[in-house]
């Protein structure tokens, strides 16, 4: 790799980092790699890179490694890392920004993740909250796995965990305004 190629690669990595920081409002340089985020993460056991390592990859400008890792998709946004961070680095916001960038780049590890996301948001937009049974049925049918987890449905229904009738919230107009504001700021339409 000659000097011009290296210079272009570094500029691209710097642009990517600047864009992710701008979208998330998080400055990755504030992380000094103490590891508290990873130590407290309830999902770290299933990740290919720990939360601390994802931040380090971003600090090093390793765009492809970050966009292709499973960690960004496994983050539950539970805020444990953020509450433990001595520098108040909002890692869940950072993970969301990186997920959005991965989707824009066409890098989505779970083949039906977009389908699930779209169905979930449509349910919330329509009812003000997710209708679990409707979401499960639509997802299973549209992902061509109609009997996936079907054996669990009777117990969930009898225990009152799922209902065939969606529950609507009282102030549906407030939810619509949230979706409208999100779309005004570049969110996807549902």
N, C-alpha and C positions, 0 to 999 in steps of 0.2 A: 504494500500500500504506500503510495507516494504522499508527499506533503499535502497536495491539493485534496486528495481523497480523504486523508485524515482530518484536514481542516473542515471539509464539508460534513463529514460524519459528526464531528464535535459540534458544529453549528446546528445540525439537525437534532442532536440529543439535547442541546441547550434550548432550542425552540420548543421541543416536546415538554421538557421540564417546566419551562416558563408557562406554557399553555395549561398544563395540569395544575400548577400552582395557582394560576389565575382563575381557573374554573372552580377549584376547591376552596380557595382562600387559605390554603395551608402552605407554609414555607418549609420544605423538607430539610433545609439547612439548619433548622432549629432543633432537629433530632440529633442527639449526641450518642445514640446507640446504647442506651443503658440496658435495654432488653425487658423493661417492665411490661411493655405492651404484649410481647410474646409470652412472657411468663404468666400473664393473667388471661390470655385469650382462650376461651372455652372450645374453640374450633382448631387451634393450632396443631393438634395431633393429626388432622386430616390434610393439612396444607403442604404444598411442595416447598414453599418458602414461608418462613415465619413472618409476622407483620414487620418486625424489625428489619428482616432481610429485604422485604419489598421496599421499604424506605431507603435502605442502603443501595439497592439496585437503581432506584430513581436518582439518588445522590451521585451515583457513578455514571448516569446517563445511559443505562442499559435498557433502552426502550423495548426492544424485541423480547427480552427476558421477562420484563414486567407485563407486557401485553399478553404474552403467551402463558403466564403462570395460572395455576388453578386457584391460588390464594385469593385473588381479587374477586372471584366468583363465590368463594366459600365464606367470605367475611359476612357475619350476621348483623353487622352494624349495631352491636349490643352496647357499645360505648365503654366497655370494660377497659380497653386500651387507653382511651381518652381520659377516663377518670384517674387512671394510674400514672399517666405521663407527667413527669415533673416539669416538662416544658410546654404542656397543653397543646401538643400536636394532635390535631383532630384527624386521626387515622381513618375513621369511617368515612368522612367526607372525601379524603384523599382516595380511598379505595373506590368510592362511587365515581369520582372523576376519571379514574383509570379504567373502570368498567365501561364507562361511556365511550372513552377513546378506543378501547378494544372493539366495542360494537361498531364504531365508525370505521375501523380498519378491517371489519369483517372477521374478527377473531372471536368466535363464540364456541367454547369447548363443549357445552351441552347442546345437542342439536335442537332440542325443543325449548330452550330457555327463553327465547323471544316469544314463543307461543304462550308459555306460562305467564310471562310478564304482561303480555297484551291482554290475555283473558282476565288476569287478576285486576288490572287497572280498569278494564271495562266493567267488571263487576262492582268495583268501588264507585266508579262514576255513575253507574245506574242505580245502585242501592245505598250509597253512602258508606258502605262497608262491604267486605267480601262475603259472597254467598258460597260457603264451602262446598256444599253438595253440587251446586251448579258448576262451580269451577272444576271440581274433580271430574264430573261427567263430560263437560266440554273438552277439557284437556285430554282425557283418555280417548275420547272419540276422535278428536282432531290429530292426535299424535299416533293414531292407528294402534293403540293398545287398549281396546275397550274393556278388557277384564282385569286390567292392572289393579291390584289391591282390592278387587271386588269383594273378597271374603271378609274384609274389615268393615264394610258398610253396615251390615246388620247391627253389630255391636255399637258402632258409632251412633247409629240412628236410635237404638234403644236406650243408650246412655244420654241422649239429648245433645250430643256433640255436633250433629249435622241435622239439617231440616230440609225437606223438599221445597219449602216455601221460604223465599228470601226475606230477611228482616230489613226493614228500611229505617233509616234514622229520621229524626224529627225535622232537622233543618237541612234538607237536601240541597237547597239553594246555596248554602255555605260551601258544600262540597263542590258544586259546579263552579263557584267562583275560584276555588283553589285550582281546579283543573284549567280554567281559563287563564289564570295568572301564570300557571306553569307553561302553558302553550305560548303566552305572550313573551316569556323569557327563553323560548327555544325548545320547550318540551315537545314531545311527540303527541300528535292528536290521537284520541281513542275513539 
